[in-house]
Amino acid sequence: MSSAVALALAGGLAVSGGVVGTATTAVAAPAVSAAGAGETPVGAQAWTRVSKKNPNRSYWNAADDLRVGNEGGAQGLFRSYLQLDTTALKGATVTKATFRIANTGTPSCTARPVELWSVGAVSAKTTWKSQPAKGARLATVTDARGREGCAAGDLEFDATALVKEAAARNLDSVTVGLFAANESDSSAWKRFAPASAKLETVIGRPVPPVISSPEFPDASNGVPAGTGKARTPGTFTFGTGGAANLEKIVYWSDSEPREITVAPGASVVITPTGSGPHTIYAYSLDKAGRRSDQAVYRFWALGTGGVRDAAGDLNGDGLRDLWTLDQDGRLRFSAGRADGSFAAPVDGGASFAPGTRIAAGGDWGEDGYNDLLVLEYNDALRAKQLRVLPGNGLGSVRPHDGIELSVFCPVADPDAGCVNDDPAWTGDAHWADAESIVDAGDLDGAGEPDLLVKQGAKLWSYQGSRSGYLDMNGAPVLVGDGGWDAVSVLVPGDTDGDGAADLWVRDDASGDLFAVKGAKGASGQLDPKSWASAPRVKIGSGLGRTAYPTLVSAADFDRDGLADLSAVGADGKAVWFRATASGIDATPRPVG
């Protein structure tokens, strides 16, 4: 666009964004013919002409025709100006603008050129001696209308450059001037009907964003060489495609459906949590509020080669982390550090009703990330249900992708084949009225996570299955049927190296903590029933349920080879206790 156009609009050109990276997929939409907002063409707000023969006279909004060119004799030379309303075009993506006005008089039917210019503002004080400055010549039309043989009719001028700039700069109006191309030629004058003036505008959608990332290149045509790995941050730029009138860009992804707003041309850091294909969607909004077509950016993140995160590692850094619930039921993630301390808790991506119990389980899916076990009451079922919320590998969970765990025979039902030799058997869904659940690691060496369910005075052991059925690999095992309602339990793993997982038991009333050795059964794997009969060795005290309502996990946080303890205090804050050679140090250490 000519700089003279901007001069006539009393300002500089708008700065446009640059095209960045690979073009994204978008389907073009038709432009909309509009008079600003899109109904009928906009007429002139005001008009005037100036006369060289009458240099001090104002013709502001005069009812008679506008005059342009040299009529000779007593009339002399005229120029005409019109003010056009562009309020409704503010911020719009203008693709074409046409100024039309009826040519009602001409000295002959011989075509002569007349020019349309951008000019400065006019008013009732505009006269030949006080004319607006000329900006840029917008268009020249060579025609003749308005006499016998060439009836009156519209002349059309291309005003796109002027109106596009006005829209980009949010101007309320623009002013145009009509001039004879040769003001000495008395056969080139024209007259125009001011009430017939119209500004017709074609408004197009803004261009879609142009998305790019150096770490995760466009994968529309296959996996590109050098693409990044899952859980690796990538910089994604939302380019403007050269558009200068964008207000914002909105994007979301297949893994994060929430819409996020960024400035045009901005870059954001996105970390793909899973391996495989990913998709980002985005659209632009111009300053008039019009939405572009949708851009689609596909990229690929490499996986971990099938290696699962270590137990308790919730963000893939090889260190033990924690999931806890705050007093409002919001999941909190605390990243572990190499010295055993923890980073300050951050949001974990889910909220739960009062009374919900959680446990950081193993990988219940196939993505290699540790997941969250949730025991919560279901009002519709009038019972508790057990769910797995997938971890995203960065410390948060994906609640909308949760799955319910079940058994083939949740209740006794002879018609469904759910029967048992024990007449007291009522089904295998012992969590329906349970108090708590415990991540048990892989108790049987089957490569799938297991769990414990504390149901009143009973403690049950379930063999996990990624099928979602907890009796797929065998019926639940009753560890013991008495006294478990007075204790809290954790599984610290195999603490003595005998190949069988051990159990920690807290007396909720006294606060004493005991270690219970596990023993192998005939199969060569842990027999969970051995925990019920094995002696309990005291390894800690001062850990009563009143002071520490929830025991979170038993794991080697400081990597000294000894299992430590984490808990949530009565104030809702997580703490941990360091293990020593003689047991658990009773000094609480803050998490974060």
N, C-alpha and C positions, 0 to 999 in steps of 0.2 A: 504494500500500500504506500502511496505517495506520502512523504512527510508533510506536504502541503495540506493534505486532508486533516492530519492531526493538528496542524497550525490553526486551521479554520475552526477546529473544535476546542481550541485553547488548551492544548495539552499534548504530551508525548504519547507514542504508541504503547499499547500494553505489552508487557514482556511475556513471551510464550515459553512453555516448557519444551524440553528436547525429547526426541525419540530415544528410548533406551532399550537395548536388547532385542530379543526376538519378538515379532508380532504375535499377538494372541488371537485366538479364534473368536470371531464375532460375525453375526449375521446382520447385514445392513437393513435398516428400517426406512420406510418412505418418509420424505420430508413433508412438512405440513405447511400448506399455504395459509398465511395469516396476515392480519393487519395488526401486528404487535402480538396480542394475546391469541389471535386466531379466528376472529369472526369476520367482520367486514373491513374493507380497506379504510385506512385512516385519511381523513380529509385534512386540509390545511387549518392550523389553529389561527393563523393571522397572515396577512399579506400586505404588500405595499408596492408602489412603483416610484421611481424618481425621474424627474424631467430636467433635462439640461436647460430648456427654455424657461423653466420655473424653478430655479435652483434652491429656493427657500421653502417651497411648498411641500406639505406632507399629504400623501394619498392613503393614509393608514386605513386598511379595511374598507376601501372605497367600493361601492357596489358595482361600478362599471368595470369594463375589461381591464386586465393587465396589459401593458404595452411593452414591446421589446423591439429594439432597433430604431433606425432613423426613418421617420415618416416624412421628413422634409418639410418645407414650407413652414407654416405657423406651428406645427406640432413638434418637429425636431426629434431629438434622440431620447429614447426611454430605456430604462432597465427595470426589471421586476424581481421581487423577492418574496419567498413564502416560508413560513415557519411550520414545521411538521412535528407532530407529537410522536415521540419514541419511548414514552414511559413504559408501555407494556412490553417493550423489547429488551428491557434491562437484563443483562446477563444471558440473553438467548444466543443460540448458535445460528446466526444468520447465514444462509447460503446464497440468497439472492434477494435484491430489493429493486423494485421498479417504481419510478415516479411517472404518473400519467396526468396529463392535463389537456383539456379540449382547446384546440387551435380554432378560434372563431373568426379570425380575420387575417387576410394576406393580400398584398397588392396584385398577385397573379398566381396562377397555378404552377409556375416554374419553381421547382424545389430550391430552397435556399437553406443554408445551415443555421441552426440555433444551438446554443451551448448551455449545458447545465453545470453550475459550479457550486462547490461548497463555499459558504461565506460566513462571516461573523453574524452576531445577533442583530436583529432589527427591532424597531419600536416606533411609537407614534412620532418620535423626533427624527426619524430617518428621512433625509432629503438628499437632493443631488450633492449638496455641500457636506452632508454628513452621512456618507454611505459606509456600509460594512466592508471590511477587508476581504478580498478574494482569497480563497484557499487553493483548492485544486479543481481543475476541470474534470468533471465526472463523466460526461458523455456529450456527444454531438449528434444531433438528429437533422438530417437533410430532407425536408418535406415541405408541403404547402397545403393547407386546409383552410376553408372558411370563405369560399366565394363560389360562384357558379362554375361548375366544371370540376371542382375539388371541394366537396361539401365539408362543413366543419366536422372535426373528429379528433380523437385523442392522439397526441404524440407521446411516445414512450421513451423514457430515459433510464439508463442503468445507473442506479444509485447505490449499488451493493457496497462499494468501498466505504462510503460515508456512513451508511446505516450499520454495517458490521462493526465499525469503530465505535459508533454511538452505543450499540448494545454492549460491547465489551467494556465501555467506560461508564455504563449505567447513566447515560444522559437522558434528561427529560424531553429534550427536543433538539432538532437540528434545523438549520436554515439553508435554503438553496437559492441560488440566483439564476435568472434566465437572461442571457446576453446574445445579441446578434454576433455571429462570427466576424462579420465585417460591418462595423458601426458607421462606415461612410457610405455604404450601399443603400440607397433609398428604396431599392426594390427587394430588400431582404427583411423588412419589418414584419412583425407578427403580433396578433392580439390573442389573449387567452382568457378563459372564464375561470376566475379564482375559485368559485364554488365547486368546479368540476375536478379540482386537484385531488389526487389520491396517491397514497403510498402503500404499495402492496409488497408484502415481505414473505419469503419462503424460509421457514424455520426448520432446520434439520436437527436431529439428535446430536448431542455432543459425541465426540469420538470415544470409543471404549478405552480403558486404561491399557497401557502396554507393559506387561509384567515380565520381569527378567530376574535372574539370580545367577551369579557366577559360581556359587557352590552347588546349586541344583539346576542345571540348564534344562531348557525345554525338552521334554521327552515325547512329544507328539509323534515322532517318527522312530521311536525305539529308545532304549536306554543309552544315553550318551556316555562316552568315555569320560572318566574323571568325575562322575556325579558323586555327591557326598553320601555319607552313611547316616542311618537313622540315629536320632539323638545328638546329631551334630547341628549347631546353629547355622542358619543360612541367611544371607541378606537378600531380601526381595524388594525390588524397586517397582513402584507403580507410576510409570511414565505417563505423560499427558498426550502423547502422539502429536505434539505441536499445537494443541489447543491452548488458547490464552484466556478463555473465559470460564474455566472450571472452578467450581466452588469447593468440591471435595471428591474423594474417591472412597467407595465403600467396598470392603472385601470380606470374604469368609472362606472356609475350607471344608473339605469333607470330614476332617477330624475336629474342627471347631466351627460349628454352624452359626455361632453368634456373629452378627455383623459388626465390623470394626471400621471406624472412619479414620482416614489419614488425609493429609494435605496432598494436593496434586504434585506429583513428582517425588513424593516422600519415599524413603526406604524404611523397612521394618525388619526385625529379626524374627524369623519363624523357625522353630525346631521341629522337624518331622519326628514323631515318636516311634512310628512303626516302619518296618521295611516294606519295599514294594511301591506300587503306584500311589501318588497323591495328587489332589486337584485343588487349585485355588480359583475362586470365582470373584469377579469384581465388576463394578460399573462406575461410571462417572456421573456426577450431577453438575450441570452448569449453573451459573449464577441466577438463572431464571427458574431453577428448580426442575429442569427437564433432565430425564434420565437417559443415559446411553444404552446401547445394546450391551449384553453381558459378555465380558471377556472370560475365557477359560484357559488356565495355564496348568499343564500337566507336567509333573516331574517325578523322578524316581529316587528313592532312598535305598541304599544298599543295606543288607542285613548284617547280623552278627555271626553268620555261618552256623546257626543252630545252637549256639552256646547260650545256655540259660544263665540269668543273673544268679549270683550266690544267694543263699538264704538270708533274708532280711535286708538285702541291698535293693532299695526302691528306686534308685536313679542311675544305676549302672556304673558307679565309680568304684565298686569293689568294697565299699565300707558299709557297716551296719547302720541302718536308718530307723526312724520310728514313725508310725502313724498313731495318733491319739485323737480323742474327742475332747473339745473344750466344753465349758459349762453350758454353751448354747447348742451343743450337738453338732458343731461344725468340725469336719475332719481337718486335722493339722498335720503337716509333714515337717519333720525335723531331720535335716541331713546330717549324717555322722561325719566326724572328722577323724583323722588318723590318731590323734592323741586321746580319743575316747570322748571328747566333748562333742557338742552338737551345735549346729547353726540355729539361729532363732527360728521358731516354728513359722511356717507359711501356710497359706490355704491349700487344702488338699483336693478341693473340687466337689465336695458333697456335704450334705447336711442330713441329720437323722433325728428322729423323734426321741424324746426322753425314754430311757430304759434300753435303748439299742446297745448291743455289744458287738465289738469288732475284733478282728485279729488279722495281722498281716500274714496271709497265707503264701504258699509258693506259687508257681506258675500253673494256673488252672486252665490256661489256654495253650496256644502254640506259638506265642510271640516271644517267649523267653523272658517276659517281665513278671515280677511277683505281683500278685493280686490281693484284693481285700475281701476277707470273709465278713459277712454281716448277718447278725441274728437280730431280727426286728419283728415287732408285733404287726399282724395284718388284721385290720378291723373287719374286713369282709369275711375272712376265714375264721376270725375269733381264735386265732392261734398264731404262734410265731412261725416265721419262715426263714429259711437259710438261703442267702444269695452270695454270689461272687461278683464283685465289681472289678473289671479289668484295670490294672495299673497301666499308666501310659509310659512307664519307663523313666519318668522324670520327677516322680514324687506325687503326682496327682492320680485320680481315678476317673474313669469314664462311666458315670452312673447310668447313662442312657443305654449302655451296652451290657448292663448287668444280666446275669442268668441265674435262674433259681436252681438250687441243688435239690435233689429228690432221691427217693428210693423206689424200687419196683412195688413194694408193699408198704406204703405209709401207714395203713391201718389193716386190721384183720378183715378179710373179705373172701369167704370161700368161693363165691361166684367168680372172682378174679384169680383164683388159685392162691390167694394169700392166706395160708394156714401154717400152723406150727405145732409141734408135738407138745410144747409147753402150754397148758391151758390158760396160764396167766398172760400169755403173749397178746399184745394189742396192736402190734405193728412196729415198723423200724424207724419211723420218723420221730426219734426221741427228742428232737429239738423243739417240737411243737409247744412244749411247756417247760423248756430248759431255762436255766439261769445264765449260762455262759458257754462260750466256745473257746477253744484253744488251738492255735496252729501247732501241729505236732511234727512238722517236717516230713521226711520220708521214713516212716517207721519200719516198713517191710522191705525196703530196698527195691521197690518196683518202679522207681523213677517218677512217681506221681505223689502229689502232696496229700498228707493225711491230716485228720483233725480229731480232737476230743470234744465231747459234749457233756456238760455237767447238768444232769437232770435230777434235781432234788438231791436225795442221798445217793444217787447212782452216778457213776462215771462210765461213759461209753467211748469206745475207740472205733473210728471209721476209717476204712481204707479209701483214699480218694480215687477219683477217676475223672479224666477229662471228658468223659461222656456226659457228666452231670449227674450220674446215678451213683450214690455212695454205697450201694450194695452190689455194684457190677463185679467187683473183685472179691466178694465175700460179705457175709452178714456182719452187722456191727458186733463188736465184742464188748461184753459187760466186764469192765475192769473190776468193779466192786459195787456192791449194792447197799452199803451202809457207811454213814459218816462223811460222805463227800459234800454234803450240804453245809458243813461247818468249816470248809477249807476252800482255798483258791489254789489252782494248779497251773504250772508252766512246764514246758518241755525244753530243757537246755541242750538237748542233743546227747551225744555220747561223751560224757565228761571224764570217764576213766579209761577209754580206749579198748573196751572189751567187745565192741561191735554191736552193743545194744543201747538204745536211747534210754536216758534216765528221766526222772520226774522230780520236780520241785513242788513241795506242798507247803502252803502257808496256813497256819492256824489263824483264822480270821479274828478270833477273840484275843488271843495272847500276843499275836504278832510274831510268833516264832516261825522261822523258815527251816524246812527240813529237806534233805536230799534223799531220794529213794533210787536205789540202783535197779536198772532193768536187767532182765535175764532172757536168754534165748530159749525158744521152744524147740520142738522136734524138727521144725522146718529149717532151723538154723538162723531164723530171724527173731526179732523181739517178740516175746509173748507179753502183750499188754497186761494180762492178768497177774504177771509177776510183780507189778507195782503194788498190788493190794496186800501181798504177804511179805514183801521185803521190809527190813527194818528201816526206820526213819532216823536219819542222822542230822542233828541240829547244825545248821550252818549260818544262822542269822537270827536277829531278834529286833524288836522295836518297829515292826512292820505291820501293825494291826490295821484292820480294815477301816476303822474310824479315821485314822490318819491318812491311809492310802487305800481308797476304795477300789482301785483297779490296778492289778498287776498287768503290765503290758507285755513284756517279753524277757527272756533270759538268753543272753548272747554275749559274745566276747567283743564288747564295744571298743576297748582300748588295745586290742590285739596282743595281749600278753599271754594268751593260751588258757585263760580262765574265763568262765562264763560269768558275766555281770548281770545285774537286775535293773529293769526300768519299771516305773510305776507312775500313776497319776495321783497327786495329793488331793486332800479335801478341798483345796482352793482351786482345783481344776488345772493346776500346772504340772507338767511332766518333770520328773526327776529320774536320776539313775544312781545306782550304788555300785561301787567298785568291789570286785572280788579280790580276796587275798588268799594266801595259802591256807589260812585257818577258817575262811568263810567269807561272808558278805559284810563289808564295812557298813555300819549303820548310818554313816554320814551321807545325807542326800546331796547330790550334785545337780544343779539346775540344768535342764535341757534348753540350750539357747542362752 
